[in-house]
């Protein structure tokens, strides 16, 4: 059975097919592709764009979406195999996934890391457990990666920059009052390298480099797709001549679960904000961010509201790419 957990195991051709289908949905939003079908949307974390875009998308395709907030609208779940369930969990994922499979044709999962132990969190147990025990396709609404955001980003790039091949892409760390999930940064590196871009990951120092899994995957993608991937800590050099700037804040993995120790380090790098001075170094680059975005912390108002800002377009594209992904999962198409 095929799932949509990460783009790592989807080919560039398969992903491009999704983007092409998304373009058709953008031109003609309504279809019968999910007529008579049901989709569970299980949220372990808050959501605005993800919940709304999936709910609306399923409706526009003729189906029925059921959003569920885990722990309040469902029983607390256990994910460890062989666990003695004498704690808070009332139900094991092995039953929950199979039961949901009886009612639904697709299951979406949104489950962030617990931010306590990266070696534990990087296993992505919640969505991997649902994929293991589900009898229907499971898709990722953000865990340690955010593949739907990846597709929306790439569609925005193709619609504005044109062919992604060897275009210069900057994925830059930006300030934030608290450390955040690395999912969107991981995904931005995965999708841009998968589509043959020359990618630079800009971050303050080696502590903010992403997990080896995603760095290595980006390097493999770059080699196979004719692009390049590198890490930089030099702001001016990294911005020089790029075609696309993608901003995101994330926590430093060496301080994972120890945010108080990281805070004074983060305070030193407020100069990583995306502003007019930095964008002037680019090749007239477009700018985007996955949202939500703290204005004048991550990027200035002038950049967020610029004609070259794709933040709203990218958010809108979530609707179309997700519809394409669900259609593909249900028809069992090629990766």
C-alpha positions as CSV (number, residue, x, y, z in Angstrom):
1,X,0.0,0.0,0.0
2,X,1.3,3.5,-0.8
3,X,1.4,6.3,1.7
4,X,2.5,9.9,1.5
5,X,4.8,10.3,4.5
6,X,7.8,12.0,2.9
7,X,8.9,12.9,-0.6
8,X,12.2,11.1,0.0
9,X,10.8,7.9,-1.6
10,X,8.8,9.6,-4.4
11,X,10.5,10.3,-7.7
12,X,10.8,13.7,-9.3
13,X,8.6,12.5,-12.1
14,X,5.9,11.3,-9.6
15,X,6.0,14.6,-7.7
16,X,5.9,16.6,-11.0
17,X,2.8,14.7,-11.9
18,X,1.2,15.8,-8.6
19,X,2.2,19.4,-9.4
20,X,0.7,19.1,-12.9
21,X,-2.6,17.8,-11.5
22,X,-2.5,20.6,-8.9
23,X,-2.4,23.1,-11.8
24,X,-5.6,21.5,-13.2
25,X,-7.3,21.8,-9.8
26,X,-6.3,25.4,-9.7
27,X,-8.0,26.0,-13.0
28,X,-11.1,23.9,-12.1
29,X,-11.5,23.4,-8.4
30,X,-14.5,21.1,-8.3
31,X,-14.5,17.4,-9.2
32,X,-16.0,14.0,-8.2
33,X,-12.6,12.4,-7.4
34,X,-13.6,11.8,-3.8
35,X,-17.3,11.3,-4.3
36,X,-18.6,8.9,-1.7
37,X,-15.1,8.9,0.0
38,X,-14.3,9.8,3.6
39,X,-11.1,11.3,4.9
40,X,-9.9,11.3,8.6
41,X,-7.8,14.3,9.6
42,X,-6.2,13.5,12.9
43,X,-4.4,16.4,14.6
44,X,-2.0,16.0,17.5
45,X,-1.1,19.7,17.2
46,X,-2.8,23.0,16.3
47,X,-3.4,24.0,12.7
48,X,-4.9,26.8,10.5
49,X,-3.9,26.3,6.9
50,X,-3.6,22.5,7.0
51,X,-7.0,21.9,8.6
52,X,-8.8,24.4,6.4
53,X,-7.2,23.4,3.1
54,X,-7.8,19.7,3.6
55,X,-11.3,20.2,4.8
56,X,-12.2,22.5,1.9
57,X,-10.2,20.3,-0.6
58,X,-12.1,17.2,0.3
59,X,-15.4,19.0,0.0
60,X,-14.5,20.4,-3.4
61,X,-13.7,16.8,-4.5
62,X,-17.1,15.6,-3.4
63,X,-15.9,13.8,-0.3
64,X,-16.4,14.1,3.5
65,X,-13.6,15.1,5.9
66,X,-13.7,14.5,9.6
67,X,-11.2,16.6,11.5
68,X,-10.3,15.1,14.9
69,X,-8.2,16.6,17.7
70,X,-6.3,13.8,19.4
71,X,-6.7,13.7,23.2
72,X,-9.8,15.9,23.3
73,X,-11.9,14.4,20.5
74,X,-10.3,11.0,20.6
75,X,-8.9,8.7,23.3
76,X,-5.2,9.2,24.3
77,X,-3.2,6.7,22.3
78,X,-0.3,4.4,23.1
79,X,2.4,3.8,20.4
80,X,4.9,1.5,22.0
81,X,4.6,-2.1,21.0
82,X,4.2,-4.4,24.0
83,X,3.5,-1.5,26.4
84,X,1.7,-2.1,29.7
85,X,-1.0,0.4,29.3
86,X,-1.4,1.5,32.9
87,X,-0.8,5.3,32.2
88,X,-2.8,7.9,30.4
89,X,-3.3,6.1,27.1
90,X,-6.7,4.4,26.7
91,X,-6.2,2.9,23.3
92,X,-3.4,1.4,21.3
93,X,-2.6,2.7,17.8
94,X,-2.8,-0.8,16.4
95,X,-6.5,-0.8,17.1
96,X,-7.2,2.8,16.4
97,X,-5.6,2.8,13.0
98,X,-7.5,-0.4,12.0
99,X,-10.8,1.0,13.3
100,X,-10.3,4.3,11.4
101,X,-9.6,2.2,8.3
102,X,-13.0,0.7,8.6
103,X,-14.6,4.1,8.4
104,X,-12.3,6.1,6.2
105,X,-10.6,5.8,2.8
106,X,-7.7,8.1,3.7
107,X,-6.1,9.1,7.0
108,X,-4.1,12.3,7.5
109,X,-1.8,12.7,10.5
110,X,-0.3,15.9,12.0
111,X,2.1,15.1,14.9
112,X,5.0,17.4,15.8
113,X,8.0,16.1,17.8
114,X,7.7,16.2,21.6
115,X,10.9,18.3,21.8
116,X,12.4,16.2,24.5
117,X,14.8,13.8,22.8
118,X,15.7,14.1,19.1
119,X,16.9,10.5,18.8
120,X,13.4,9.5,19.9
121,X,11.5,12.1,17.9
122,X,13.4,11.5,14.7
123,X,11.8,8.0,14.5
124,X,8.5,9.7,13.8
125,X,6.6,7.0,15.7
126,X,3.1,8.4,15.5
127,X,2.7,8.6,11.7
128,X,4.9,5.5,11.2
129,X,2.7,3.6,13.5
130,X,-0.5,4.6,11.7
131,X,1.1,3.7,8.4
132,X,2.1,0.3,9.8
133,X,-1.3,-0.6,11.1
134,X,-3.7,1.2,8.8
135,X,-5.5,-0.6,6.0
136,X,-5.9,2.5,3.9
137,X,-3.3,5.1,2.7
138,X,-1.9,7.5,5.3
139,X,-0.6,11.0,4.5
140,X,1.5,13.5,6.3
141,X,0.0,16.8,7.5
142,X,3.4,17.7,9.2
143,X,5.6,15.6,11.5
144,X,9.4,15.9,11.2
145,X,8.8,16.7,7.6
146,X,6.0,18.6,5.8
147,X,5.7,17.1,2.3
148,X,2.5,19.0,1.5
149,X,4.2,22.3,2.2
150,X,7.0,21.1,-0.1
151,X,4.7,20.6,-3.0
152,X,3.1,24.0,-2.4
153,X,6.5,25.7,-2.4
154,X,7.6,24.0,-5.6
155,X,4.4,24.9,-7.3
156,X,4.9,28.5,-6.3
157,X,8.5,28.4,-7.6
158,X,7.5,26.8,-10.9
159,X,4.6,29.3,-11.4
160,X,6.9,32.3,-10.8
161,X,10.5,31.5,-11.3
162,X,9.9,29.0,-14.1
163,X,12.0,25.9,-14.5
164,X,13.6,25.0,-11.2
165,X,16.6,23.4,-12.8
166,X,19.8,25.0,-11.5
167,X,18.0,28.0,-10.2
168,X,19.6,29.3,-7.0
169,X,17.6,28.6,-3.9
170,X,18.4,30.0,-0.4
171,X,16.9,28.2,2.6
172,X,17.7,30.6,5.4
173,X,17.3,30.3,9.2
174,X,15.6,33.3,10.7
175,X,15.0,34.5,14.3
176,X,12.1,33.5,16.5
177,X,11.4,34.0,20.2
178,X,11.4,30.2,20.7
179,X,12.9,27.1,19.0
180,X,10.6,25.4,16.4
181,X,10.3,22.1,14.6
182,X,12.9,21.6,11.8
183,X,10.2,20.0,9.5
184,X,9.7,22.8,7.0
185,X,13.5,23.4,6.7
186,X,14.0,19.7,6.2
187,X,11.3,19.7,3.5
188,X,12.5,22.8,1.7
189,X,15.9,21.2,1.3
190,X,14.4,17.9,0.1
191,X,12.1,19.4,-2.5
192,X,14.5,22.0,-3.9
193,X,17.3,19.5,-4.3
194,X,14.9,16.9,-5.7
195,X,14.0,19.4,-8.5
196,X,17.6,20.2,-9.5
197,X,18.1,23.5,-7.8
198,X,21.4,24.9,-6.6
199,X,20.6,25.0,-2.9
200,X,22.3,26.8,-0.1
201,X,21.2,26.2,3.5
202,X,22.1,29.3,5.5
203,X,22.2,29.1,9.3
204,X,24.1,30.9,12.1
205,X,26.6,28.1,12.9
206,X,27.1,24.4,12.9
207,X,24.7,23.9,15.8
208,X,21.8,24.9,13.5
209,X,22.6,22.5,10.7
210,X,19.8,20.0,10.1
211,X,19.9,16.3,10.9
212,X,22.3,14.3,8.8
213,X,19.4,12.3,7.3
214,X,18.1,15.4,5.5
215,X,21.4,16.9,4.7
216,X,22.5,13.6,3.1
217,X,19.2,13.2,1.3
218,X,19.6,16.7,-0.2
219,X,23.1,15.9,-1.4
220,X,22.0,12.6,-3.0
221,X,19.1,14.5,-4.7
222,X,21.5,17.2,-6.0
223,X,23.8,14.6,-7.4
224,X,21.1,12.6,-9.2
225,X,19.2,15.7,-10.4
226,X,22.0,17.8,-11.6
227,X,21.8,20.5,-8.9
228,X,24.0,21.2,-5.9
229,X,23.7,21.5,-2.1
230,X,25.8,23.3,0.4
231,X,25.7,24.8,3.9
232,X,26.8,28.4,4.6
233,X,27.1,30.6,7.7
234,X,28.0,33.8,5.7
235,X,24.9,35.9,5.1
236,X,26.2,38.1,2.3
237,X,27.8,35.3,0.4
238,X,24.7,33.1,0.7
239,X,22.3,35.7,-0.6
240,X,24.5,36.7,-3.5
241,X,22.7,36.2,-6.8
242,X,20.0,33.8,-5.6
243,X,16.6,33.4,-7.4
244,X,14.5,32.3,-4.4
245,X,14.7,33.0,-0.7
246,X,12.8,30.7,1.7
247,X,12.8,31.7,5.3
248,X,12.2,29.5,8.3
249,X,13.2,29.4,12.0
250,X,14.2,26.1,13.6
251,X,15.8,24.9,16.8
252,X,19.4,23.8,17.2
253,X,19.5,20.0,17.4
254,X,22.4,20.0,20.0
255,X,20.1,21.9,22.3
256,X,17.0,19.8,21.5
257,X,14.9,19.6,24.7
258,X,17.1,22.2,26.4
259,X,15.7,25.4,25.0
260,X,16.7,27.6,28.0
261,X,20.3,26.9,27.1
262,X,19.7,27.7,23.5
263,X,17.9,31.0,24.0
264,X,21.0,33.2,24.7
265,X,22.6,31.8,21.6
266,X,19.6,32.6,19.5
267,X,19.6,36.2,20.8
268,X,22.9,36.8,19.0
269,X,21.5,36.1,15.6
270,X,18.6,38.6,15.2
271,X,20.6,39.9,12.2
272,X,19.4,36.9,10.2
273,X,16.0,38.6,9.6
274,X,15.1,38.9,5.9
275,X,15.2,42.6,5.0
276,X,15.6,44.9,2.0
277,X,19.4,45.0,2.4
278,X,19.7,41.3,2.1
279,X,17.2,40.9,-0.8
280,X,19.1,43.6,-2.7
281,X,22.0,41.1,-2.9
282,X,19.9,38.6,-4.8
283,X,19.0,38.2,-8.5
284,X,15.7,39.9,-7.9
285,X,14.7,36.9,-5.9
286,X,11.2,35.9,-4.9
287,X,10.6,35.4,-1.1
288,X,8.4,33.0,0.7
289,X,7.6,31.4,4.1
290,X,5.3,28.6,5.1
291,X,3.3,30.8,7.6
292,X,2.5,31.6,10.3
293,X,5.3,34.2,10.2
294,X,6.2,36.8,12.9
295,X,6.6,40.0,11.0
296,X,9.6,42.2,11.7
297,X,11.2,39.3,13.5
298,X,11.6,36.8,10.6
299,X,11.1,39.2,7.8
300,X,10.3,42.9,7.5
301,X,6.9,44.2,6.5
302,X,8.4,45.5,3.2
303,X,9.6,42.0,2.3
304,X,6.4,40.2,3.4
305,X,4.2,42.7,1.4
306,X,6.5,43.0,-1.6
307,X,5.3,42.0,-5.1
308,X,7.9,39.3,-5.0
309,X,6.4,37.8,-1.8
310,X,4.8,34.4,-2.4
311,X,3.6,33.7,1.1
312,X,-0.1,33.9,0.3
313,X,0.2,32.2,-3.1
314,X,2.1,29.3,-1.4
315,X,-0.6,29.0,1.2
316,X,-3.3,28.9,-1.5
317,X,-1.3,26.3,-3.4
318,X,-1.6,23.9,-0.4
319,X,-5.2,23.4,-1.4
320,X,-4.4,22.3,-4.9
321,X,-1.4,20.1,-4.3
322,X,-3.1,18.3,-1.4
323,X,-6.1,17.5,-3.7
324,X,-3.7,16.1,-6.2
325,X,-2.0,14.0,-3.6
326,X,-5.3,12.6,-2.3
327,X,-6.5,11.8,-5.8
328,X,-3.2,10.0,-6.5
329,X,-3.3,7.9,-3.3
330,X,-6.8,6.8,-4.0
331,X,-6.1,5.7,-7.6
332,X,-2.9,4.0,-6.6
333,X,-0.8,5.7,-9.2
334,X,2.9,5.3,-9.8
335,X,5.5,7.0,-7.5
